[in-house]
Amino acid sequence: MTTQTHSAAPDLPVDMIIFGGGGDLSARKLLPALYMAHLHCNLPPKTRIIAIGRRDWSREQYVQFVEEQSKPFVDKKALDPQSWDTFLALFDYVRINIDAASDYLRLAEIARKDVCRVFYLATSPDLFTTICDNLAAAGLVDNNSRVVLEKPLGHDLASAQAINASVGRHFAEAQIYRIDHYLGKETVQNLMVLRFGNAIFGPLWQAPYIKSVQITVAETVGVGSRAGFYDQTGALRDMVQNHLLQLLCIVAMEPPVSLDPDAVRDEKLKVLRSLRKMTVADIARDTVRGQYSPGAIGGEPVKGYMEEDNVPAESRAETFVAIRAHINNWRWANVPFFLRTGKRLQKKQSEIVIDFADLPFSIIPSGPRNYGNRLVIQLQPEESIQLQMLAKEPGSGMHMLPVNLNLDLQQAFSERRAEAYERLLIDVMRGRLTHFMRRDELEAAWAWVEPILDGWKELNDRPRTYTAGTFGPAASSALMARENMAWAEEA
């Protein structure tokens, strides 16, 4: 699938119109990101930010909401009183009942002509169709419009296709920005340069030189106030279908012919379509579901998932999932990809671990067990790239110890590093699609994930409990041990 150029003129002012402007995502992520873009002069001239919400607020009341709910999430070092005041001056507020088509006329009354309208849908995905239909009916969608869709985009393949079709009735594919904030992280984007800008990795980035790949996104938080949503979603839909598969694509993709958005996304699509479909037997053997039980995080006791508010008594929602996946192509034949994500785990950590193959023969017999060449790409909490090698320990003999060649991106570059949402919002306003999912990518990801969901139902699979503050169920370690491997923290 290709995306024809269909973007606003680069010098147009922007109206950033945020549906869900009074919500948690806007308060914690979007508005602080827009402030940082404003502070560093990355917003187009004459930008306006128009918040859409159900509350009957005046503009002044919404500005007060921003002061109270968003300002605490801005880095204190970046809070310049004059810049903050000029940022607040960009705001307007419009009360809209999303289901009421006539309410959208209020927005049409204040919308400027000859601007790039960016509609950010920070709402539940089941509202996307209604919002887009009503925007179009009010005459608010034109060739200079863009729409940003938050995840999770759909509950399964059919619902994702339905949302894509309904949004696509009003917006061309090049106007649709399906956002995954992991693709805005500096280290994720650096992975492209690491792979395709350095000659040393090119010949080695394939089987048989790579033994395995681990992709982990671990959280210490529980579901909190999101239990009602999370119980209908689970970790596979919430994290694997988007974040982890996107990271897998960047690790596994072939070199694109250029950095053109479609050239990059074409290669990612090939990876998703090459993922080996899992049979019921594969699912029973190569997937692990977990659900956290009471434990401790940072020395403080925490509740189990079943004790969280609004969790049904017979819930089978997984808060942890580990999967052994394979890519059916020449580059990755027989290389296992281990995907893992979970809540209430031992530490907050997102990383990609590339384990290179062992030497076919070693003349130095005293090397430590389970230590070989390993590339560790840390995405959070710190962003760094480490290459583990073996070196001789000082002294007599030839005893080897692992040492790391470390690229600390914070130390290597003195320039300020934008947060993921800030970087992606700037990309939207400048019409850059490279780091956003295309429709066929999204649907290919669902086509791989959905049989796993169906397989769990057929197997009547129940999540295994794991104590909060650990790294998940013991079965997750067994998944690796069958391959004579171990998760990075266990090696």
N, C-alpha and C positions, 0 to 999 in steps of 0.2 A: 504494500500500500504506500502510495506517495502522497505528500501534502503539498498542494500548490500554494504559492505565495499568496497570502491574503491578509496582509497586516496594515495597520494604520500608518499614516505618514509619520516619520520619526520625530517631526518637530511639533506635533499636535500636543496641546495640554491634555491632562488626564483627569477624568472623574473616576476615582476609586470608590465604587459603590459596594458596600459590604452588607450582604444579607446575613443576619445573625450578629449585627454590630454590637449588641449588648450581651453576647455570649462569652463563655469561658475562653474559647480559642481566640476570639478577637482581643479580649482583655490581656491574656497572657502572652500571645505570640504575635498576632498581626499588627496591632497598634504599636507595641514597642519596636517591632521591626521597621514599620513605616517612620517612626520617629528617628531611628538611627539613619535611615536613608535620607531623611530630611536634614538631619544634623550634618551629614557629609555631602550635602548638595547632590544627591543622586535621584531626587524626585524631579520630573520635568517641570519647567516653569509653569506657574498658574495651576498647579495640581490642587484638586479638591478631594476631600474624603467625606463621603456621604454614608452615614450609618443607617441601616434599615432595621427596625425592630417593631415589636408589638406594643411596647409600653407607650403610653401617651405622654411622652417627654417633649419638652422644648429643647431647642439647641443648647441652651445654658445648662439644662439638667443633664444632657448627654455629656457635655464637656466636664461636668462635675463627676460623672461616672468614670470618664477617662482619667481624671485626676486621682480618684480614689482606687480604681481597680487596675489601671494599666501602669501608672507611674511607678509603683513598687517593683515592677518587673523590668524596669530600665536600669542598666548599670549606673550606679550612683556617680561614677566618674564621668559619665557621658551626659549627666543632667546639667545642661547650661540653661539658666533661667530665661534668658532672652530667646534662645532657640526653642525652648519648650513653649513659651508664649506664642511664638510665630507658628509653631506646629499646631497648637490648639485653634489658631485662627483659620486653619484649613478645613475645619469640621463643619458639617451640617448634619441634621438628623431628620428622617422622615418616618412617621409611623405607618406601617403597612401590615394589614392582615394578609398573610401570604395567599390565602385561598380566595380573597376578594379582589376580583379583576379591577373593579373600579378604584381601589386604593392606589393602584399603580399610576393613576393619572396624577396623583400628588407628586410622584417622582418625575413624571413627564413635565410637570409645570416648572420645576427648578433645574431640570437637566439642560446643560448647555449644548448648543449645536456646534458642529465642527470641532469636536473633541474626541479623544479615544476614551470610550466608556469601558472600564474594566469592572465586570460584575463578579465579585468574589462570593461564592455560595458557601459560607461557613455555617451550613445547616445540615440537618439530616438528609441523606441522599434521596429519601423518598419524597422530598419536596422539590427536587431539581426540575422535574417535568413541569410541575405547576408554575414554578417561578419563571422558567424560560417561556412557557406558553403565554403567561400574562405580560412579561416584558415585551414580547413580540406584538401582542395585541395592542399594547399601549404605544407602539411605534418607537420603542427604545432600542431596538436592535438594528444596526446598520453595518456597513462594511468596515467601519472603524471600531466596532465593538469586539470585546474579548470576554470570555467567561472562564473562571477558575473553579474547578470541581475538587472538593476535598474528598479524601478517602473516608470510609470504605465505599467504593463505587459499586454498589450492588451487594446482594447477599449470596448470589450464585451466578452462573453464566447467563441464565435467562434474564435475570433482573438487571445485570450489567448491560446486556445487549439492549434491553428495553430503555434503560436510561440513556445509553449512547444514541439510540435511534431518536428518542424524543428531543434531546438537546441538539442533535444533528439536523433536526427539521428547521432550526432557526439560526444555527451557527455552523459555518464551514469548519472542517477539521482543523485548519490552520488558525482558527479563532478559539479553539478549545484547549485549555491548559489543565491537564489532570495532574494535580500536584502530589508529590511524594517528597516530604522534606528531607529524607535521607539523601536524595539526589542533589540537594543544595549544600551538603556538607563539603568543606574544603578538601578533606582527605579522600572522599569518594571521587570528587572531580580530579584530584591528584592521581588517583589510580589509573586514569586514562593516560596521563603523562608518564607515569611510572612504566606502564606497559608499552606504550607506543612511541615514547620519546627517548628510550634508553636501549641501546643495542644489546646490552648484556643479557637482558631477560628474554628477548625475542626467541632465540633457539630453544630455550629451556621451558617456555610457558606452554607445556603440552605433555601428554603421555609419551614415553614412559618416565620422563624426568620429574614429573610431579606425582607424588604418591597419593595425596589426598588434599582436600580443601575443606576447611571448617569456616562456617559463617555463624556468628553468635550475636544475638541482640538480647542482653539480659537486663532486667529492671529489678530494682529493690522495692518499688512501690506496689501496692495492691490495686484492686479495682476501684476502691474508694466509692465516690458518688456515681461512678459509671456502671455499677453492677447491673442495673436494669438493661442497659445497652449491651454490656459485655456478655451477659448470660445468653443472649441471642446470637452472639458473634463468635467468641472464642479466639484463642491465639492463632489458629490457622488462618482464619479470615482476617483478623485484625493486623497481623504482622507478616506472616509467611507470604500470603498472596500478593503483597505489595513490596514492603521494605526488603525482605530477605531475597525474594526472587529478583528484584532489581539489582541488588548487590551481586547476586550470582551471575546475572547477565553481564555486568561490567567485568567481572573476573574472567568469564568464559568466552566472551564475544571475539569474533575475528576482527582484525584491523579494518576499520571503515575506510573508504576511499578518501574521505575528507571529514571535517567537523560539521558539515552541513547536517541540520537536524534529522533529515530523513536518512542520510547515510548512516548515522549512528544508530538510529532506531531500527533501521532495517536489520542491522547485525544483531541487536538485542532480540528482535523478533525471531530470528533464526535459532537462537539459543532456546527460547521458550518453546518453540515448536520441536526442538530436538530432545527435550526432556523426556525420558523414558516413562511412558504411562504405567501406572502401578496397578497390578491386579490385586484382588482381595488377599491372595497369599502374600504378595509383596507388602501390602499394608500391614498385615498381621506381624510380619517379620521386621519391617524396616521403618516403622513409625512408633513413636512413644507419646502418649498423652498423659498429662499430669495435672493435678489440682492441689494448690497449696493448703496445708493444714497449719494450725497454730505453731508459732515459733518465735524467733527473735531476729530483729534487724538492727544492726548497730548497737547491740546490747539492750534494746528495748523490746518488750514482748509485743507481738502483733497477732491479730485474729487470723483464723483460717478463712478460706473463701466461703465456706458454708455458713460462717458466722457474720459475714458482711451483710449490710442492709440490702433488702430487696432481692436476695438470692433465693430462688425457689428451693423447697425442701428436697426435691429429687433432682437437683441440677446435675447435668453431665457436661457442663461447659469446661473445656480445657483451658487452664491458665499457663500451661507449658506444653510445648511440642518439640520433638526432635525427629528428624527425618534423614534417612540415607537415600540420596537421589543420584541418578546417573544421567549423563548426557550422551545420547547416541550419535556421535560423530567421530571422525578420525582423531581430532585433536584431544578428545577427552575419553576415548575408549577405555573402560575399566577403571577410571579414576572416580572414587566415591566422593560426593559432595555431601557433607554433613551440615544440616541446617538445624539451628536450635534457638528458641526464644522462650521467655517465660517471665512471669511476675513473681515478686517476693523471692528473688534469688539472692545469692550471697553478696554480690556487688553489682553495681551499675556498670555495664561494660558492653560496648559494641566493637567487634573486631572480626577481621578476616585473617585466617591463618593458612598459609600455603606451606605444606610439608613437602619438601623435595625428596626424591627417591634416595635410598641408601646407596652407598658405593657398592659396586658389584664385588669388589675385593679390597680389603684394607691391609696394608703392610704394617699398620700400627694397631696392635691388638688391645691396647690399654684404654681405648676411648670409652667414655661413659655410655651406659646404656640409655636408650631412648632419646639420645641427642643427635640430631643431624642438622642439615641446613633447613632453616625455617624462616619464612618471611611473615612478619606480623604487622598488619595494618590496623592500627587502633583508630576508631572513629570517635569514641567517647569513653570516659569523661575527658581524657586528653587526646589530642590528635598527634599521632606519631607513626613512623615507619621504622621497623627494626628488622635487620637481617642477622639471623643467628648463624654463627660459624664456629668451628672448632679451632682452638689455638693451643700451642704447647704451654703447659704450666711451667713457670720458672723453676729451675733446679735441674738435677740430673735425671736421666731417663727421658721417656717420650710420653709422659702422661698428658692427656688432652682434657681441656675444659671448654665449655661453651662460652663464647663472648658475643656481644651484640654490637653491630654497626648501627648506630642510632641516628635517625633524622628526626629531631624534635622541631616540628614546624613552627612552634611558638618562638623558639630561639633562632631558627634559621632565617625567619623573615620578620623584620621589625614593623612592617606595616600592620595596621589594624586588620583583624580577620572578621569579616561580616558573618553573622549567624545565618543559618540555612534559610529561614523564612525571609530575611532581608534580601539575601542574594536572589532568591527565586522571585520575589515580588518585583525586584528591579528587572529581572529577565522578562517577566510578563509585560511590564510597561514598555520595555524596549523591543518586544516582539521576538524574543529568543526562545525557541521551542525545544532545544536540544535536551534539556534536563526535565522534560515533562513526558508523560506516557502517551503514546498514541493509542487510538481505539483498538487496533488489531493486537497490540501488545497486551493491553488489559484483558481482552477476551481470550488470548492464548494462555495467560496466567490462570484465569478462571478454569479453562479447559483442562489444565493439569491438576489444579487443586480440587475441583469438584468430585472426581472419582475417589479421592481420599475421604472426603466427607461422606460420600455414599458408602464406601467400604466400612467406615466406622459404624454406620447404622446397621449394615448387614451383619457385621461381627458382634453387634450389641456391645461394642467396646465401651468400657467405663474408664475414666481417667484414674491413673494411679496417684495415690496421695504422696506428697513430699513435704517435708518440714520446711516452713518458711525460714529463709536464711541459709539454705543449702543450694546446690546447683541442680536441683531437680531430682526426679525419681532415679533409683539405682538402675532401672532398665535402660536409662539413657547412657550410662557408662558401659553397660553390657552391649549396647548397640555398637559401640566403638571397639570393645574388647574382642568381638567376633572377628574383627579385621586385624587383630594384634595392634590396635591403635588406642589412643586415649585423647580425651579433650585437653586443650592446651593447659588448663590449670591443674590437670591430673598427671601430666607427663613428667 
